[in-house]
Amino acid sequence: MSINTIPTDKEIANISACISEGWELLPVYLNINEQMDVDGSRVYKIFHILQSWRRLKNETMKVLLKALLEAEYTIVVDWELLRKNIGYGKEVLSL
């Protein structure tokens, strides 16, 4: 899993499980303007948002992690769980 590649569905699913409070603001931080009318759990809704972002923006994992870090006072991300799930966390952004 490279920080400079477009995230896979599996990576997006793993990231979705690490995001909790404030997740509804993800489209704002990801600069996408799309209706998120999807039924299901919080994780499934986040997964759908991240899939839409990937489809619309075609950006790398690094761009996604930067957006999550910028939102750290609005959107709660469990960075330790993220590191466990995908192998790295926000520390790679300072490299």
N, C-alpha and C positions, 0 to 999 in steps of 0.2 A: 504494500500500500504506500504509494508515494503522495506526498503533499502537493506535487505539481501535476497530478492527473485529475480527471473528472471523476467524482465519486460514483461508485457503483450502487446498485439498489441495496446490496447488503450493507455497504458502508452507511448509506442514508438511513437504513433501518436501525443500525447500531447508534447512529447519532441521534435519531429521533427519540430513542429511549433515554437519552441523557438530558433532554430539555424538559423543563417543567413550567413553573409559573411564568406568565408573560408571553407564552408561545404564540398567542394570537397576534403579536406584533412582528412576528418573523417576516411577513411580506414587506413590511416597512423597511426593515434592516437589510433585506435581500433585494430591495428595489424592484419588486414585482408588483404589478397591479392586477390581481386576479381574484375572482370570487373563490372562496374556500368553502363551498357548500358540500361538505362530505360528511356522511354519517360514520360513526365509529368512535373508537377510543381516542384519547388525547394523542397517544403515540401514532396511531394511524393517520390522524389529521395532520400532525407534524410531518410525517412521512410524505403525505400528499403535497404539502407545501414545498418541501425540499425537492421532490420530483419535479414539480412545476418550475421551480427555480432552475434546476439543472436543464430542463427542456428549453426554457426561455433564454437563459444566460449562457449555458454551455461553459461554465467556469470551473476552476480547479478547487480541490479540497482546501488549498491555502486561502482562497478568496472566501470560502464558506466559513472557515475558522476565524478569519479576520472579522467578518460580519458578526459572528457570535460573540467575539471578544468586545467589539464596539458596543454591543447591546448588553454588556454585563451588568449594568445597573437597572435594566428593564426586563431582561429575559434571564431566567435562572438556568444555568448550564452546570451539570455535575461534571467538572473537568477530570476528576479522578476516574469516574466511570467511563468517560469518553476515552481516556488514555487506555483503560483496560479493554474497551470494546474495539478500538481501531488501532491501538499501538502507539499513539502519541496524542498530545494535547496542545494547549496554547503555547507551551515552551518552544515549539518549533517555529513560531512566528518571530521570535527574537534572533533566530539564526541568520 
